[in-house]
Amino acid sequence: MRVFGAVVLVLALTSIGICKAIEFRKCLTVMHDLILMLDSVKSELCTSRTPMNRIIQRIEQNSRGEVNRFAGSLLASMDRLGEAEFSSLWRDTATDVFGVLPQDCITELSELGTCLGRYDMDMQLEAIDRCKHKISNNIDDLRPKNGKIQKMYIGLYGGTGLIIAIMLI
């Protein structure tokens, strides 16, 4: 019975490591999708000066994953626009949806919401570029480490499970 419990423990901790590795990979995917979203927002603002609610609708129609969920949640919260400012709706939605991102990306994305639809076009485009730059830097930092970090999570949790199992047997 102890051996069975040890095997279950090792499998459980290894699966936790696998989940952490998947979460790390998901973080990179979300950052890539955010870059595409920001390019889309910038394009809409530059070419047709589309209002923010229509831009968000287009993002929801043309995006996937967390970015789609972000746009959908933001659109759903737009009915509170008179009670709350757009920037606070944007910040709250970004914080809720993009929890897998590093904190500096969430902060920069939240600051972007304070500029969109409020200031002149050049300031909005500058804020978008600043946000894209921050996210791109994070991608550039994390991409080379991707495989190693995923293996580390799996090995760390699996190894911990083995050590505990040996101690229990």
Backbone bond lengths (Angstrom), bond angles and torsions (degrees), N, CA, C in turn:
res aa  C-N    CA-C-N  psi(-1)  N-CA   C-N-CA  omega(-1)  CA-C   N-CA-C  phi
1 M - - - 1.438 - - 1.529 111.14 -
2 R 1.330 115.90 -35.46 1.463 119.20 178.34 1.523 111.59 -64.52
3 V 1.306 116.41 -39.20 1.466 120.64 179.84 1.527 109.90 -63.42
4 F 1.327 115.78 -43.12 1.460 119.69 178.08 1.529 110.63 -60.38
5 G 1.315 117.19 -44.55 1.461 121.06 177.71 1.523 112.18 -62.48
6 A 1.338 116.37 -38.89 1.467 120.39 178.76 1.519 111.09 -65.34
7 V 1.343 116.12 -41.24 1.468 120.25 178.75 1.533 109.84 -63.80
8 V 1.308 116.84 -43.95 1.470 120.93 178.80 1.527 110.35 -61.67
9 L 1.321 116.52 -41.48 1.466 120.63 179.07 1.523 111.42 -62.82
10 V 1.333 116.68 -45.63 1.475 120.62 179.28 1.526 109.97 -62.55
11 L 1.320 117.06 -44.46 1.466 120.04 179.10 1.524 111.84 -63.90
12 A 1.318 117.08 -39.98 1.464 120.43 -179.88 1.522 111.12 -64.63
13 L 1.317 116.76 -46.91 1.461 118.88 -179.13 1.527 111.72 -69.18
14 T 1.320 117.51 -35.62 1.462 119.86 176.17 1.522 110.51 -64.95
15 S 1.325 117.25 -39.47 1.467 119.47 178.25 1.531 111.17 -66.50
16 I 1.318 117.70 -32.71 1.466 120.01 174.53 1.523 109.49 -63.65
17 G 1.331 116.79 -42.71 1.467 120.80 176.82 1.514 112.05 -61.32
18 I 1.327 116.90 -40.70 1.461 120.68 177.70 1.527 110.35 -64.35
19 C 1.324 117.12 -40.78 1.477 120.52 177.58 1.525 111.25 -62.49
20 K 1.327 116.68 -40.48 1.468 119.99 177.41 1.530 110.64 -64.03
21 A 1.327 117.18 -40.49 1.462 121.03 178.51 1.525 110.91 -64.07
22 I 1.320 116.74 -41.23 1.466 120.91 177.69 1.521 110.34 -64.89
23 E 1.322 116.99 -39.60 1.467 121.14 178.30 1.528 110.75 -63.14
24 F 1.325 116.80 -38.93 1.467 120.06 178.04 1.528 110.24 -64.82
25 R 1.333 117.06 -43.85 1.468 120.49 178.56 1.524 109.90 -63.70
26 K 1.334 116.75 -38.30 1.461 121.31 178.97 1.531 110.67 -62.81
27 C 1.313 116.84 -36.79 1.464 121.20 177.89 1.528 110.50 -58.49
28 L 1.328 116.95 -44.82 1.468 120.30 178.57 1.530 111.22 -64.72
29 T 1.321 116.72 -40.39 1.463 120.44 178.91 1.520 111.00 -63.80
30 V 1.322 116.71 -43.03 1.465 120.65 179.65 1.530 110.11 -63.62
31 M 1.322 117.64 -39.77 1.466 119.74 178.99 1.525 111.11 -64.76
32 H 1.343 117.70 -39.46 1.466 120.26 176.33 1.529 110.55 -63.19
33 D 1.328 116.36 -43.55 1.471 120.29 178.84 1.530 111.43 -64.04
34 L 1.325 116.75 -35.85 1.466 120.01 177.55 1.529 111.53 -65.27
35 I 1.314 117.08 -38.91 1.470 120.26 176.89 1.529 109.38 -60.02
36 L 1.326 116.70 -43.85 1.468 120.10 177.92 1.527 111.23 -62.84
37 M 1.341 116.82 -40.57 1.457 120.50 178.25 1.523 110.58 -62.43
38 L 1.319 116.79 -44.71 1.467 120.23 -178.97 1.524 111.30 -65.27
39 D 1.326 116.80 -36.92 1.465 119.60 175.27 1.520 110.73 -62.75
40 S 1.318 115.96 -40.43 1.458 120.59 179.05 1.528 111.29 -64.77
41 V 1.328 116.65 -44.51 1.467 120.98 178.55 1.525 110.00 -61.35
42 K 1.308 116.07 -44.94 1.469 120.38 -179.63 1.525 110.78 -62.59
43 S 1.312 116.33 -42.85 1.462 120.72 179.41 1.526 110.92 -62.52
44 E 1.327 116.77 -44.62 1.469 120.41 179.97 1.527 111.27 -64.15
45 L 1.317 116.35 -40.33 1.464 119.20 -179.90 1.524 111.72 -67.92
46 C 1.329 116.16 -40.05 1.468 119.78 -176.65 1.529 112.98 -72.57
47 T 1.314 115.73 -45.30 1.458 118.21 -171.04 1.520 113.91 -83.41
48 S 1.322 116.82 -48.26 1.464 117.59 -172.69 1.518 114.26 -119.14
49 R 1.329 116.39 1.17 1.465 121.21 -179.57 1.539 111.47 49.13
50 T 1.313 113.91 47.16 1.461 122.44 -178.34 1.522 110.20 -68.27
51 P 1.339 118.89 140.14 1.468 120.97 176.02 1.542 110.43 -63.71
52 M 1.313 115.76 153.89 1.464 121.39 -174.30 1.527 112.72 -60.34
53 N 1.323 118.51 -38.65 1.464 118.24 -178.55 1.529 111.57 -64.80
54 R 1.315 117.72 -35.17 1.477 120.63 177.36 1.513 110.65 -73.19
55 I 1.331 117.19 -34.55 1.470 120.02 176.56 1.529 109.58 -63.56
56 I 1.295 116.01 -43.46 1.468 120.20 -179.42 1.527 110.39 -65.79
57 Q 1.333 117.87 -38.06 1.458 120.36 176.19 1.525 110.97 -61.80
58 R 1.314 116.88 -42.52 1.473 120.50 178.67 1.520 111.57 -65.79
59 I 1.317 115.95 -37.58 1.467 119.04 177.46 1.526 109.58 -63.38
60 E 1.322 116.39 -42.78 1.461 119.38 179.79 1.531 110.97 -62.81
61 Q 1.308 117.32 -38.14 1.463 120.65 -179.07 1.526 112.08 -72.15
62 N 1.327 117.72 -31.97 1.460 120.86 -171.30 1.524 114.87 -108.45
63 S 1.297 118.32 6.84 1.462 119.21 -176.29 1.518 110.30 -115.26
64 R 1.334 113.80 178.23 1.456 120.15 -179.07 1.520 109.74 -137.16
65 G 1.282 115.61 167.58 1.455 122.36 171.72 1.515 114.62 58.62
66 E 1.321 114.19 -134.11 1.460 121.26 -175.21 1.526 112.15 -66.75
67 V 1.305 118.18 -33.76 1.472 121.01 179.29 1.526 109.48 -66.72
68 N 1.325 116.95 -39.44 1.456 121.02 176.22 1.525 110.43 -63.76
69 R 1.323 115.65 -42.92 1.464 120.06 178.48 1.527 111.08 -64.70
70 F 1.338 116.84 -37.93 1.460 121.83 176.96 1.528 110.40 -61.08
71 A 1.329 116.16 -49.86 1.463 119.97 -178.56 1.531 110.88 -63.13
72 G 1.322 116.78 -41.21 1.461 120.07 178.71 1.521 112.38 -64.09
73 S 1.329 116.22 -43.07 1.471 119.93 179.02 1.515 111.29 -66.70
74 L 1.323 116.00 -38.90 1.467 119.75 179.53 1.527 110.37 -66.47
75 L 1.318 117.00 -42.02 1.463 119.89 177.05 1.523 111.21 -62.76
76 A 1.316 116.73 -40.04 1.459 120.62 179.78 1.530 111.47 -65.63
77 S 1.327 116.34 -31.36 1.467 119.09 -178.91 1.525 112.73 -85.87
78 M 1.324 117.70 -5.27 1.471 120.80 -177.67 1.522 112.71 -66.74
79 D 1.331 118.17 -17.93 1.459 119.31 177.59 1.526 111.32 -68.84
80 R 1.313 118.02 -15.62 1.474 122.37 176.62 1.527 111.74 -93.73
81 L 1.320 117.23 13.58 1.464 121.28 -173.74 1.511 113.29 -60.15
82 G 1.290 120.25 -31.35 1.457 121.03 177.44 1.521 112.27 -72.94
83 E 1.326 116.79 -34.60 1.460 121.85 -178.79 1.526 111.78 -77.33
84 A 1.312 115.57 -37.19 1.465 121.04 -177.55 1.523 109.36 -126.44
85 E 1.308 115.50 155.25 1.460 120.32 178.06 1.517 110.20 -76.44
86 F 1.332 115.56 155.93 1.456 121.27 178.12 1.525 110.61 -57.95
87 S 1.325 116.60 -39.45 1.468 119.95 -177.63 1.519 111.93 -62.66
88 S 1.318 117.69 -37.50 1.467 119.25 179.54 1.530 110.74 -73.74
89 L 1.326 117.80 -35.16 1.458 120.69 175.25 1.526 110.14 -63.70
90 W 1.326 115.88 -44.19 1.464 121.78 179.08 1.531 109.93 -61.78
91 R 1.335 116.27 -47.88 1.468 121.12 -177.83 1.524 111.42 -62.22
92 D 1.334 116.53 -46.11 1.466 120.20 -179.36 1.519 111.58 -62.92
93 T 1.320 116.02 -42.80 1.463 120.11 -179.74 1.524 110.44 -67.28
94 A 1.325 117.58 -43.26 1.468 120.75 179.49 1.522 110.97 -62.69
95 T 1.314 117.00 -41.08 1.465 120.99 179.55 1.524 111.16 -65.44
96 D 1.320 116.93 -40.57 1.464 120.89 -179.42 1.529 112.14 -69.84
97 V 1.325 116.53 -45.26 1.465 120.36 -171.21 1.531 112.19 -82.58
98 F 1.316 117.18 -39.36 1.458 119.99 -172.85 1.526 112.62 -99.34
99 G 1.309 116.72 42.02 1.462 121.26 -179.77 1.517 114.33 -64.76
100 V 1.332 118.27 -19.33 1.465 120.78 -179.27 1.526 112.26 -79.36
101 L 1.319 117.08 -12.72 1.465 120.54 -176.93 1.528 111.44 -79.91
102 P 1.331 116.41 156.34 1.468 118.85 172.47 1.527 110.46 -61.40
103 Q 1.315 116.09 151.87 1.463 121.23 -174.11 1.531 112.52 -60.69
104 D 1.341 118.06 -36.08 1.467 118.91 -179.44 1.527 112.01 -66.60
105 C 1.329 117.92 -30.43 1.470 120.53 175.37 1.521 110.88 -69.76
106 I 1.317 116.80 -41.61 1.467 120.54 178.89 1.530 110.02 -64.48
107 T 1.323 116.56 -40.60 1.462 120.70 178.74 1.520 110.79 -62.63
108 E 1.321 116.63 -46.12 1.472 120.52 -179.32 1.524 110.57 -65.87
109 L 1.315 116.88 -38.59 1.458 120.50 177.97 1.526 110.87 -66.54
110 S 1.324 116.75 -36.98 1.469 120.52 177.00 1.521 111.21 -66.29
111 E 1.325 116.78 -40.10 1.467 120.63 177.91 1.519 111.47 -65.75
112 L 1.328 116.61 -31.24 1.460 120.20 176.83 1.527 110.41 -60.54
113 G 1.326 116.95 -38.42 1.458 121.25 179.62 1.511 113.60 -62.39
114 T 1.337 117.26 -25.22 1.466 119.44 178.53 1.522 111.93 -74.86
115 C 1.338 117.62 -20.56 1.463 121.14 -178.98 1.521 113.46 -95.23
116 L 1.318 116.54 -34.42 1.466 120.17 -173.70 1.521 111.63 -63.49
117 G 1.324 114.82 129.19 1.449 121.27 177.73 1.515 114.63 75.13
118 R 1.308 117.34 -0.34 1.460 119.57 -175.10 1.526 112.12 -110.25
119 Y 1.300 117.18 -45.91 1.465 121.21 -174.45 1.521 110.87 -101.92
120 D 1.340 115.54 -179.95 1.458 118.98 -179.69 1.532 110.31 -68.22
121 M 1.319 114.91 167.34 1.461 121.97 -172.63 1.523 112.42 -57.51
122 D 1.323 117.89 -43.56 1.468 120.50 -177.64 1.523 111.72 -62.01
123 M 1.316 117.21 -40.03 1.464 120.01 179.51 1.526 110.97 -68.48
124 Q 1.317 116.92 -37.95 1.458 120.08 177.84 1.524 111.09 -65.03
125 L 1.334 116.05 -43.17 1.464 119.86 179.71 1.521 111.35 -66.89
126 E 1.319 116.22 -36.73 1.464 120.05 176.73 1.526 111.18 -64.86
127 A 1.320 116.50 -39.88 1.468 120.42 178.11 1.527 110.78 -65.85
128 I 1.314 117.01 -39.04 1.464 120.40 177.16 1.527 110.06 -63.78
129 D 1.323 116.59 -45.32 1.468 120.04 179.36 1.525 111.71 -62.65
130 R 1.329 116.80 -39.13 1.465 120.90 178.96 1.535 110.34 -63.68
131 C 1.319 116.09 -42.72 1.459 121.15 179.21 1.535 110.36 -65.77
132 K 1.326 116.93 -44.62 1.464 120.86 177.41 1.525 111.10 -59.83
133 H 1.316 115.75 -41.22 1.470 120.53 -179.62 1.532 110.85 -62.92
134 K 1.325 117.15 -43.24 1.467 121.21 179.81 1.528 110.63 -63.54
135 I 1.328 116.30 -45.12 1.456 119.94 -179.83 1.530 110.66 -66.93
136 S 1.331 117.06 -41.12 1.468 120.64 178.27 1.523 111.58 -62.33
137 N 1.326 116.58 -39.67 1.470 119.43 177.25 1.517 111.40 -62.37
138 N 1.331 116.36 -41.19 1.463 119.59 177.20 1.521 111.43 -64.05
139 I 1.326 117.46 -40.64 1.467 120.73 177.39 1.525 109.61 -62.12
140 D 1.336 116.21 -45.50 1.468 119.92 -179.56 1.523 112.49 -63.05
141 D 1.330 116.42 -33.01 1.464 120.34 177.60 1.524 112.18 -73.23
142 L 1.333 116.93 -39.23 1.460 121.13 -172.88 1.526 114.29 -88.32
143 R 1.323 118.16 -29.41 1.463 121.03 -175.37 1.530 112.68 -58.68
144 P 1.340 120.67 -47.05 1.470 118.39 -179.65 1.534 113.14 -64.57
145 K 1.308 116.97 -25.67 1.455 121.60 -177.93 1.524 112.10 -90.50
146 N 1.320 117.92 -3.28 1.458 122.71 -170.52 1.531 112.86 -52.49
147 G 1.312 117.74 -57.99 1.461 120.94 -177.85 1.512 112.67 -63.09
148 K 1.315 116.17 -40.58 1.460 120.18 -178.71 1.532 111.73 -66.03
149 I 1.318 116.10 -41.89 1.468 119.45 -179.23 1.523 110.59 -68.18
150 Q 1.321 116.89 -39.43 1.460 118.88 178.19 1.528 110.83 -63.24
151 K 1.334 117.00 -44.20 1.464 120.64 177.27 1.526 110.89 -63.68
152 M 1.342 116.14 -37.11 1.451 119.89 179.63 1.531 110.85 -62.15
153 Y 1.339 116.91 -45.86 1.465 119.97 179.87 1.531 110.57 -59.99
154 I 1.312 116.51 -48.21 1.462 120.10 -178.19 1.526 110.32 -64.40
155 G 1.329 116.65 -45.15 1.462 120.41 -179.81 1.518 112.78 -66.52
156 L 1.312 116.41 -40.64 1.459 120.56 -178.77 1.527 111.55 -63.54
157 Y 1.316 116.05 -50.29 1.458 119.21 -179.08 1.530 111.41 -70.70
158 G 1.342 116.91 -41.23 1.466 119.35 177.75 1.519 111.82 -64.28
159 G 1.332 116.84 -42.00 1.464 120.87 178.09 1.518 112.14 -64.74
160 T 1.321 115.36 -40.19 1.465 118.67 176.82 1.524 110.47 -61.87
161 G 1.325 115.74 -40.66 1.454 119.99 177.52 1.518 112.14 -62.27
162 L 1.336 116.30 -40.46 1.462 119.64 178.07 1.517 112.38 -65.35
163 I 1.308 116.02 -42.55 1.484 120.00 180.00 1.524 110.17 -62.81
164 I 1.314 116.55 -45.39 1.468 119.60 -179.91 1.533 110.25 -65.28
165 A 1.359 116.11 -39.86 1.465 119.29 179.42 1.520 111.50 -63.25
166 I 1.307 116.68 -40.83 1.481 120.17 178.17 1.513 109.86 -63.72
167 M 1.327 116.25 -40.39 1.472 119.05 179.63 1.525 111.15 -66.90
168 L 1.306 118.59 -31.68 1.459 121.92 -178.37 1.538 112.67 -79.22
169 I 1.315 116.59 -28.48 1.479 119.58 -178.05 1.466 111.42 -80.13
